Amino acid sequence: MARNLLRKNMSNIKIKKNEENPETKELLAESVIKVAEGFEKMLKSPLKNRALEVLLHDAIGQGKISRTQIRLVLEALPRLRAWYIK
């Protein structure tokens, strides 16, 4: 069930850029902070990283991204705020 929900949510993601009115630095910083905070909450959940890797790998599609790539991103997410927000 979680797999289907994740797949459904990922298919709804659309990124639109407005070249005439680009995102502000503040908006981008706020987005990075929200992602970092969301991941911190997820780390406190009972879901283990390995289970998350498997769910993401299956939802994204096994041929597109390797589990190693997913693991690298998951390992980097806790440092996201420190890297991009000053």
C-alpha beads as a LAMMPS data file, in Angstrom:
LAMMPS data file: protein, C-alpha beads

86 atoms
85 bonds

1 atom types
1 bond types

-500.0 500.0 xlo xhi
-500.0 500.0 ylo yhi
-500.0 500.0 zlo zhi

Masses

1 110.0

Atoms # bond

1 1 1 0.000 0.000 0.000
2 1 1 2.789 2.449 0.901
3 1 1 4.505 1.586 -2.366
4 1 1 1.416 2.502 -4.389
5 1 1 0.949 5.732 -2.446
6 1 1 4.573 6.734 -3.024
7 1 1 4.337 5.905 -6.740
8 1 1 1.101 7.914 -7.044
9 1 1 2.601 10.948 -5.275
10 1 1 5.770 10.876 -7.373
11 1 1 3.781 10.814 -10.601
12 1 1 2.017 14.048 -9.566
13 1 1 5.218 16.047 -9.166
14 1 1 5.588 18.757 -11.785
15 1 1 8.377 21.314 -11.820
16 1 1 7.657 24.569 -13.614
17 1 1 10.269 27.252 -14.065
18 1 1 9.351 30.817 -14.737
19 1 1 12.317 32.421 -16.494
20 1 1 10.816 35.913 -16.216
21 1 1 10.096 35.598 -12.498
22 1 1 12.562 33.078 -10.988
23 1 1 12.292 31.760 -7.439
24 1 1 13.804 33.961 -4.762
25 1 1 16.739 32.836 -2.641
26 1 1 14.454 32.937 0.376
27 1 1 11.946 30.587 -1.243
28 1 1 14.693 28.159 -2.228
29 1 1 16.162 28.298 1.298
30 1 1 12.734 27.659 2.799
31 1 1 12.277 24.648 0.510
32 1 1 15.658 23.193 1.501
33 1 1 14.794 23.649 5.181
34 1 1 11.425 21.905 4.719
35 1 1 13.083 18.943 2.980
36 1 1 15.701 18.697 5.736
37 1 1 13.064 18.899 8.488
38 1 1 10.885 16.326 6.753
39 1 1 13.789 13.939 6.483
40 1 1 14.664 14.454 10.164
41 1 1 11.102 13.439 11.068
42 1 1 11.361 10.409 8.830
43 1 1 14.588 9.342 10.562
44 1 1 12.700 9.311 13.867
45 1 1 9.979 7.063 12.431
46 1 1 10.026 3.282 12.849
47 1 1 10.841 2.891 9.144
48 1 1 14.454 1.805 8.704
49 1 1 16.732 3.236 6.000
50 1 1 16.970 -0.115 4.222
51 1 1 13.174 -0.344 3.975
52 1 1 13.060 3.196 2.626
53 1 1 15.722 2.354 0.027
54 1 1 13.696 -0.633 -1.151
55 1 1 10.447 1.379 -1.321
56 1 1 12.054 4.237 -3.253
57 1 1 13.887 1.884 -5.594
58 1 1 10.683 0.051 -6.401
59 1 1 8.599 3.228 -6.762
60 1 1 11.095 5.032 -8.991
61 1 1 11.745 2.052 -11.199
62 1 1 14.536 -0.429 -10.842
63 1 1 16.306 0.501 -14.065
64 1 1 16.438 4.253 -13.490
65 1 1 18.272 4.691 -10.181
66 1 1 20.357 2.161 -8.292
67 1 1 19.882 1.431 -4.605
68 1 1 23.430 2.691 -4.080
69 1 1 22.451 6.089 -5.524
70 1 1 19.362 6.173 -3.306
71 1 1 21.495 5.279 -0.265
72 1 1 23.945 8.095 -1.078
73 1 1 21.134 10.637 -1.257
74 1 1 19.610 9.384 2.004
75 1 1 23.005 9.639 3.704
76 1 1 23.466 13.209 2.422
77 1 1 20.015 14.534 3.370
78 1 1 20.851 15.186 7.060
79 1 1 23.616 17.563 5.905
80 1 1 21.440 19.321 3.331
81 1 1 20.665 22.360 5.463
82 1 1 24.320 22.895 6.460
83 1 1 25.464 22.705 2.838
84 1 1 22.977 25.151 1.332
85 1 1 21.750 27.462 4.086
86 1 1 24.128 30.041 5.585

Bonds

1 1 1 2
2 1 2 3
3 1 3 4
4 1 4 5
5 1 5 6
6 1 6 7
7 1 7 8
8 1 8 9
9 1 9 10
10 1 10 11
11 1 11 12
12 1 12 13
13 1 13 14
14 1 14 15
15 1 15 16
16 1 16 17
17 1 17 18
18 1 18 19
19 1 19 20
20 1 20 21
21 1 21 22
22 1 22 23
23 1 23 24
24 1 24 25
25 1 25 26
26 1 26 27
27 1 27 28
28 1 28 29
29 1 29 30
30 1 30 31
31 1 31 32
32 1 32 33
33 1 33 34
34 1 34 35
35 1 35 36
36 1 36 37
37 1 37 38
38 1 38 39
39 1 39 40
40 1 40 41
41 1 41 42
42 1 42 43
43 1 43 44
44 1 44 45
45 1 45 46
46 1 46 47
47 1 47 48
48 1 48 49
49 1 49 50
50 1 50 51
51 1 51 52
52 1 52 53
53 1 53 54
54 1 54 55
55 1 55 56
56 1 56 57
57 1 57 58
58 1 58 59
59 1 59 60
60 1 60 61
61 1 61 62
62 1 62 63
63 1 63 64
64 1 64 65
65 1 65 66
66 1 66 67
67 1 67 68
68 1 68 69
69 1 69 70
70 1 70 71
71 1 71 72
72 1 72 73
73 1 73 74
74 1 74 75
75 1 75 76
76 1 76 77
77 1 77 78
78 1 78 79
79 1 79 80
80 1 80 81
81 1 81 82
82 1 82 83
83 1 83 84
84 1 84 85
85 1 85 86
